[in-house]
């Protein structure tokens, strides 16, 4: 019998399939369906900093400044007052989710400053969350802000939150750091229990008919997995924190690649939105079938088996692979548009 069990953030999971933060977790029935389909844990949708801090008043002033001159800018920003149930509604929903399922439920906070995060990190812990995921969504736009300052902000936030709660804490990272290995090591040294690679920055689009900036949410594909495999394979064995992959996990083969790179869990959302929650059962069944065919007894047996920790100079290895990829493409005659 194949053993699919793994551990993540100190939690014992029956398999490596975890539902990442998404609107699906706003519905208790869907959380139950995810458990029934085979999900081993669920990350709740995010509670946003703008919902929970008095600093949002300053945010409002910043966002609305100048709107008398640019009326279309009024449409850029959502009303956060009742978004995602509101702070207290979020905590109550979390309590109900914990009571509704037996799998671990992980809370999620999305923001950039300590502010109300510490207060609500504690409240999420009190509401029964098994762990907490920090989704640090920050895009530095000030040309005077140096990269070192951005990195310091991330580390201080992680350190402060970790010190404020007893439950495990994971940090969901952006891939836009100049030295990802160093940033991961510094976050690891703050004491956080996990690193989630990577946050997806959804870019808005321009509507040329209405001359408006509009949302443009594109679901991931298995291609998005590649950059995540790349960095998990590099970081495996060099950080103490558990590694998780989120983004691009759609198939059983994607899950297997994530495990072999060194991840403890493979998180998915886009696949559930595209194919339905029942897709989890298919992925799990195909996972077992592949492992049986290839004589793997457990997930733990393969974790990190294709990581780069055994390579003396990973940078040289990566350059060689880069050149190999470029030379592998065969030129073809261009097709007319």
Secondary structure as GFF3:
##gff-version 3
##sequence-region A 1 337
A	DSSP	beta_strand	6	8	.	.	.	ID=ss1
A	DSSP	beta_strand	11	13	.	.	.	ID=ss2
A	DSSP	beta_strand	17	19	.	.	.	ID=ss3
A	DSSP	three_ten_helix	23	26	.	.	.	ID=ss4
A	DSSP	alpha_helix	28	37	.	.	.	ID=ss5
A	DSSP	beta_strand	41	43	.	.	.	ID=ss6
A	DSSP	beta_strand	47	48	.	.	.	ID=ss7
A	DSSP	alpha_helix	49	52	.	.	.	ID=ss8
A	DSSP	alpha_helix	55	64	.	.	.	ID=ss9
A	DSSP	three_ten_helix	71	75	.	.	.	ID=ss10
A	DSSP	three_ten_helix	83	85	.	.	.	ID=ss11
A	DSSP	alpha_helix	86	100	.	.	.	ID=ss12
A	DSSP	beta_strand	104	111	.	.	.	ID=ss13
A	DSSP	alpha_helix	117	126	.	.	.	ID=ss14
A	DSSP	beta_strand	131	136	.	.	.	ID=ss15
A	DSSP	alpha_helix	147	164	.	.	.	ID=ss16
A	DSSP	beta_strand	168	173	.	.	.	ID=ss17
A	DSSP	alpha_helix	180	189	.	.	.	ID=ss18
A	DSSP	beta_strand	194	197	.	.	.	ID=ss19
A	DSSP	beta_strand	205	207	.	.	.	ID=ss20
A	DSSP	beta_strand	212	214	.	.	.	ID=ss21
A	DSSP	three_ten_helix	222	224	.	.	.	ID=ss22
A	DSSP	alpha_helix	225	235	.	.	.	ID=ss23
A	DSSP	beta_strand	242	246	.	.	.	ID=ss24
A	DSSP	alpha_helix	252	261	.	.	.	ID=ss25
A	DSSP	beta_strand	265	268	.	.	.	ID=ss26
A	DSSP	alpha_helix	270	275	.	.	.	ID=ss27
A	DSSP	alpha_helix	279	293	.	.	.	ID=ss28
A	DSSP	alpha_helix	299	302	.	.	.	ID=ss29
A	DSSP	alpha_helix	314	328	.	.	.	ID=ss30
###
